[in-house]
């Protein structure tokens, strides 16, 4: 019989907060950008297949990644006594990779893998890494309505986005991390490419948004590869958005090894009564090179036109997750 997990020791100051996390008044801008399918495949192999010995496999669905800029007006921990302590506002930029998953019982059919996420909120950085396995780093995402100018978070419509990351431009012994530009996305005056949905097109739910994205972005080969799975994925996303993580901590004895290593999954459940989305017009992406943030090498991401842009307003809850694989015990029942 497996021993119960020890109780988390709360001491010192407030460093992290447990889930479920209720996320209210969220405004999210999404930009589908062309990426390298080979690079995405290698990244998934490095993060999931190799550590687990093939127990958990993830494969990129599209030759695109989703770049998001967003602000969550209120993140509220729900367990007692944290539910009475307060809330945080979270500004974030992130890159999401839609993947098909194979593995032990409880492995979702499809999920979102988040290899990069940047925040300017220390509590969110620490909590996301420690509890779920988000690879969150320090950064400064900025756009109109992000709440930094005194206006309510999510107010108005933004058409320009910028991310500065705490990073190093070129590695070297005399170099040090600093606040450096990484991503820029601006509204473009170019005409939308043929076959793209019209600006202002309304979307009812995440399943419909996934369908619209697949129709717009998928090549004939990718569409054929999905086959009958596409309808199942769209149905899944109407109920929840599974997120898959490699959760790990460095060993105190040997920092090149991990003291904890797990593949975990956690669902984000969207309140259907608090969801609205619309398609935006053309945008242009600029990617700056930083050795500490190898977006070209890991994702095949480069500057160029955005394939599809949209804005979402929603409330959602990040639920407790489960462990799919553990380095010490293997696949879990």
DOTOR-181720 format. One line per 4 residues: number of its first residue (from 1); for each residue x, y, z of C-alpha. Coordinates in nm, 4 decimals. Layout:
BEGIN
NUM	X,Y,Z; ... .
END
This chain:
BEGIN
1	0.0000,0.0000,0.0000; 0.1295,0.3431,-0.0930; 0.1890,0.5713,0.2048; -0.0264,0.8863,0.2059 .
5	0.1438,1.2037,0.0919; 0.2811,1.4074,0.3830; 0.1015,1.7274,0.4735; 0.2527,2.0393,0.3171 .
9	0.4291,2.2413,0.5851; 0.3100,2.6036,0.5843; 0.5688,2.8293,0.7474; 0.7425,3.1601,0.6928 .
13	0.5600,3.3869,0.4508; 0.3033,3.3113,0.1798; 0.5022,3.1625,-0.1091; 0.2510,2.9486,-0.3020 .
17	-0.1216,2.8817,-0.3028; -0.2969,2.5482,-0.3663; -0.5649,2.4744,-0.6237; -0.8302,2.4514,-0.7434 .
21	-0.7708,2.8036,-0.8724; -1.0749,3.0045,-0.9808; -0.9780,3.2476,-1.2586; -1.2219,3.5324,-1.3177 .
25	-1.2425,3.8162,-1.5683; -0.9899,3.6710,-1.8108; -0.9080,3.8376,-2.1409; -0.6861,3.6304,-2.3682 .
29	-0.5482,3.7242,-2.7098; -0.4371,3.4264,-2.9174; -0.2094,3.4205,-3.2210; -0.1445,3.1057,-3.4236 .
33	0.2095,3.1245,-3.5629; 0.3913,2.8945,-3.8009; 0.6408,2.6636,-3.6290; 0.8681,2.3756,-3.7244 .
37	0.6979,2.0392,-3.7005; 1.0338,1.8598,-3.6697; 1.1438,2.0878,-3.3838; 0.8111,2.0423,-3.2036 .
41	0.8402,1.6656,-3.2392; 1.1922,1.6631,-3.0956; 1.0817,1.8830,-2.8060; 0.7927,1.6503,-2.7182 .
45	1.0283,1.3527,-2.7341; 1.2777,1.5261,-2.5032; 1.0155,1.6326,-2.2485; 0.7822,1.3303,-2.2409 .
49	0.9030,1.0216,-2.4309; 1.2642,1.0062,-2.3169; 1.2161,1.0673,-1.9417; 0.9282,0.8159,-1.9209 .
53	1.0927,0.5542,-2.1411; 0.8025,0.5788,-2.3848; 0.5327,0.5282,-2.1198; 0.3899,0.8710,-2.2099 .
57	0.4072,0.9872,-2.5712; 0.3058,1.3286,-2.7056; 0.3006,1.4294,-3.0709; 0.2341,1.7777,-3.2143 .
61	-0.1007,1.8059,-3.3913; -0.0202,2.1051,-3.6108; 0.2807,2.2775,-3.7599; 0.1766,2.5859,-3.5593 .
65	0.1996,2.7046,-3.2000; -0.0418,2.9312,-3.0155; 0.1093,3.2470,-2.8674; -0.1113,3.4131,-2.6082 .
69	-0.1059,3.7434,-2.4252; -0.3580,3.7793,-2.1484; -0.4633,3.9127,-1.8136; -0.6590,3.7276,-1.5459 .
73	-0.8350,3.9882,-1.3346; -0.8689,3.7672,-1.0256; -0.7052,3.4334,-0.9429; -0.8669,3.2964,-0.6274 .
77	-0.7466,2.9850,-0.4426; -1.0518,2.7893,-0.3267; -0.9251,2.5682,-0.0375; -0.9701,2.6925,0.3191 .
81	-0.8069,2.9107,0.4570; -0.6552,3.0439,0.1336; -0.9986,3.1380,-0.0022; -1.0174,3.4181,0.2569 .
85	-0.6669,3.5565,0.2028; -0.7171,3.7527,-0.1175; -0.6526,3.7236,-0.4897; -0.3888,3.8140,-0.7490 .
89	-0.4020,3.9665,-1.0949; -0.1921,3.7790,-1.3470; -0.0487,3.9185,-1.6694; 0.0977,3.6464,-1.8849 .
93	0.2402,3.5579,-2.2209; 0.2698,3.1932,-2.3183; 0.3337,2.9515,-2.6025; 0.1089,2.6453,-2.6315 .
97	0.1626,2.3301,-2.8362; -0.1472,2.1167,-2.9091; -0.0476,1.7502,-2.8794; -0.1983,1.4050,-2.9215 .
101	-0.1204,1.1876,-2.6185; -0.0695,0.8164,-2.5618; 0.0046,0.6457,-2.2348; -0.1142,0.4997,-1.9089 .
105	-0.4710,0.5126,-1.7814; -0.5924,0.8687,-1.7422; -0.3768,1.0041,-2.0248; -0.5957,1.2440,-2.2260 .
109	-0.6552,1.1954,-2.5959; -0.5233,1.5456,-2.6597; -0.3774,1.8225,-2.4455; -0.1940,2.1516,-2.4499 .
113	0.1767,2.1457,-2.3674; 0.3189,2.4772,-2.2422; 0.6961,2.4915,-2.3017; 0.7195,2.8668,-2.2344 .
117	0.5225,3.1019,-2.0080; 0.6175,3.4438,-1.8714; 0.4612,3.6344,-1.5776; 0.5303,3.9429,-1.3675 .
121	0.3681,3.7996,-1.0536; 0.6020,3.6080,-0.8143; 0.3229,3.4151,-0.6405; 0.1884,3.2856,-0.9721 .
125	0.5362,3.1880,-1.0944; 0.6110,2.9843,-0.7819; 0.2640,2.8274,-0.7435; 0.2375,2.7229,-1.1074 .
129	0.5789,2.5566,-1.1084; 0.5501,2.3887,-0.7686; 0.1954,2.2547,-0.7844; 0.1190,2.1806,-1.1498 .
133	0.4468,2.1859,-1.3407; 0.4035,2.4984,-1.5564; 0.7458,2.6078,-1.6817; 0.6867,2.9681,-1.5756 .
137	0.9556,3.2334,-1.5940; 0.9855,3.6019,-1.5158; 0.8811,3.8467,-1.7838; 0.6920,4.1666,-1.8610 .
141	0.4007,4.1109,-2.1027; 0.2449,4.4439,-2.1979; -0.0603,4.5422,-2.4012; -0.3466,4.7892,-2.3778 .
145	-0.5881,4.6765,-2.1070; -0.3296,4.4752,-1.9107; -0.4185,4.6700,-1.5953; -0.0810,4.8442,-1.5533 .
149	-0.2112,5.1896,-1.6493; -0.4778,5.2067,-1.3803; -0.7606,5.0932,-1.6074; -0.9523,4.7735,-1.5257 .
153	-0.7759,4.4586,-1.6537; -0.9145,4.3509,-1.9905; -1.0691,4.6867,-2.0766; -1.0700,4.8017,-2.4378 .
157	-0.9218,4.6257,-2.7386; -0.5460,4.5865,-2.7821; -0.3708,4.5820,-3.1189; -0.0070,4.5880,-3.0047 .
161	0.1682,4.3375,-2.7759; 0.5220,4.3193,-2.6393; 0.7054,4.0739,-2.4153; 1.0308,4.1470,-2.2372 .
165	1.1851,3.8444,-2.0678; 1.4442,3.8152,-1.7920; 1.7092,3.6613,-2.0118; 2.0551,3.6610,-2.1678 .
169	2.1090,3.7711,-2.5271; 2.4343,3.5774,-2.5868; 2.5787,3.3272,-2.3418; 2.9243,3.4038,-2.2017 .
173	3.0978,3.4059,-1.8644; 3.0748,3.7843,-1.8395; 2.7070,3.7987,-1.9374; 2.4113,3.8269,-1.7003 .
177	2.0323,3.8155,-1.7344; 1.8462,4.1410,-1.7747; 1.5138,4.2733,-1.9071; 1.5329,4.2036,-2.2808 .
181	1.2838,4.2200,-2.5674; 1.1661,3.8802,-2.6915; 0.8316,3.9006,-2.8734; 0.6288,4.1722,-3.0454 .
185	0.2925,4.1351,-3.2168; 0.1241,4.4249,-3.3930; -0.1923,4.4699,-3.5924; -0.1095,4.4597,-3.9626 .
189	-0.2632,4.6586,-4.2458; -0.2172,4.3611,-4.4779; -0.5267,4.1901,-4.6101; -0.6229,3.8599,-4.4503 .
193	-0.5001,3.5571,-4.6420; -0.7574,3.3750,-4.8567; -0.9575,3.1187,-4.6627; -0.9161,3.2962,-4.3290 .
197	-1.2322,3.3658,-4.1263; -1.3531,3.7236,-4.1379; -1.2572,3.9698,-3.8679; -1.5346,3.9914,-3.6072 .
201	-1.6525,3.6302,-3.6577; -1.8042,3.5153,-3.3269; -1.7111,3.1817,-3.1661; -1.9441,3.0068,-2.9193 .
205	-1.7072,2.7786,-2.7265; -1.3583,2.6283,-2.7209; -1.4662,2.3298,-2.9296; -1.5790,2.5617,-3.2081 .
209	-1.2575,2.7649,-3.1718; -1.0530,2.4441,-3.2083; -1.2532,2.3467,-3.5161; -1.2073,2.6915,-3.6710 .
213	-0.8328,2.6776,-3.5998; -0.7962,2.3294,-3.7489; -0.9857,2.4295,-4.0638; -0.7766,2.7427,-4.1041 .
217	-0.4316,2.6102,-4.0151; -0.4290,2.2404,-4.0936; -0.2592,2.1149,-4.4077; -0.4317,1.8327,-4.5984 .
221	-0.1843,1.5871,-4.4440; -0.2531,1.7145,-4.0915; -0.6290,1.7025,-4.1472; -0.6051,1.3455,-4.2749 .
225	-0.3820,1.2467,-3.9825; -0.6426,1.3671,-3.7326; -0.9233,1.1817,-3.9090; -1.1971,1.0688,-3.6733 .
229	-1.0093,1.2092,-3.3727; -1.0971,1.5664,-3.4637; -1.4596,1.5383,-3.3564; -1.3573,1.3713,-3.0290 .
233	-1.1040,1.6480,-2.9579; -1.3588,1.9221,-3.0232; -1.6065,1.7471,-2.7924; -1.3386,1.7151,-2.5211 .
237	-1.2578,2.0864,-2.5374; -1.6207,2.1780,-2.4799; -1.5894,2.0181,-2.1348; -1.2288,2.0919,-2.0375 .
241	-0.8823,2.1783,-2.1657; -0.6308,1.9153,-2.0503; -0.2816,2.0526,-1.9870; 0.0179,1.8198,-1.9737 .
245	0.3423,1.8956,-1.7895; 0.6843,1.7600,-1.7022; 0.7034,1.8505,-1.3344; 1.0539,1.8323,-1.1905 .
249	1.2943,1.9695,-0.9279; 1.6725,1.9698,-0.9333; 1.8566,1.7377,-0.6953; 2.0367,1.9096,-0.4073 .
253	2.3215,1.6557,-0.4351; 2.3645,1.6721,-0.8123; 2.2046,1.9658,-0.9890; 2.2241,1.7881,-1.3253 .
257	1.9790,1.5280,-1.1966; 1.6189,1.5526,-1.0727; 1.5058,1.4793,-0.7173; 1.1447,1.4685,-0.8411 .
261	1.0285,1.3988,-1.1958; 0.6689,1.3371,-1.2961; 0.4489,1.3739,-1.5998; 0.1261,1.5304,-1.4832 .
265	-0.2019,1.6459,-1.6322; -0.4515,1.9027,-1.5049; -0.7778,2.0236,-1.6617; -0.8902,2.3822,-1.7049 .
269	-1.2721,2.3969,-1.7021; -1.4344,2.6955,-1.8690; -1.7654,2.8361,-1.7473; -1.9790,2.8184,-2.0666 .
273	-2.1937,3.1070,-1.9430; -1.8862,3.3271,-1.9158; -1.7237,3.2607,-2.2531; -1.7127,3.4755,-2.5654 .
277	-1.4631,3.4931,-2.8504; -1.4133,3.6705,-3.1780; -1.1704,3.6551,-3.4695; -0.9277,3.9459,-3.5070 .
281	-0.7684,4.0912,-3.8187; -0.4155,4.0325,-3.9547; -0.1182,4.0641,-3.7197; 0.2587,4.0468,-3.7618 .
285	0.4984,3.8647,-3.5258; 0.8570,3.9725,-3.4500; 1.0825,3.7286,-3.2637; 1.4080,3.8508,-3.1087 .
289	1.6908,3.6042,-3.0521; 1.7971,3.5301,-2.6941; 2.0258,3.2391,-2.6106; 1.8337,3.1886,-2.2872 .
293	1.5008,3.1616,-2.4717; 1.5714,2.9456,-2.7811; 1.2367,2.9823,-2.9570; 1.3782,2.9168,-3.3039 .
297	1.5745,2.6082,-3.1973; 1.3039,2.4513,-2.9790; 0.9942,2.5506,-3.1763; 1.1066,2.6588,-3.5210 .
301	0.9400,2.9933,-3.4480; 1.0366,3.2920,-3.6643; 0.9153,3.6425,-3.7444; 0.6328,3.6681,-3.9950 .
305	0.2575,3.7080,-4.0379; 0.0259,3.5506,-3.7809; -0.1892,3.2763,-3.9345; -0.4989,3.3441,-3.7212 .
309	-0.5730,3.5813,-3.4325; -0.8609,3.5925,-3.1848; -0.9703,3.7371,-2.8503; -1.1386,3.5375,-2.5734 .
313	-1.3138,3.6583,-2.2582; -1.3902,3.3893,-2.0007; -1.3953,3.2581,-1.6451; -1.2347,2.9215,-1.5788 .
317	-1.1047,2.6977,-1.3004; -0.7783,2.5051,-1.2983; -0.8701,2.1836,-1.1201; -0.6433,1.9475,-0.9227 .
321	-0.4524,1.7215,-1.1580; -0.3109,1.3731,-1.1472; 0.0241,1.2034,-1.1985; 0.0484,0.9919,-1.5147 .
325	0.4075,0.8786,-1.4644; 0.6610,0.9055,-1.1831; 1.0355,0.8486,-1.2207; 1.0400,0.6355,-0.9042 .
329	0.7297,0.4238,-0.9570; 0.6627,0.4410,-1.3322; 0.3075,0.4628,-1.4689; 0.0497,0.5112,-1.1952 .
333	-0.2917,0.3406,-1.1756 .
END
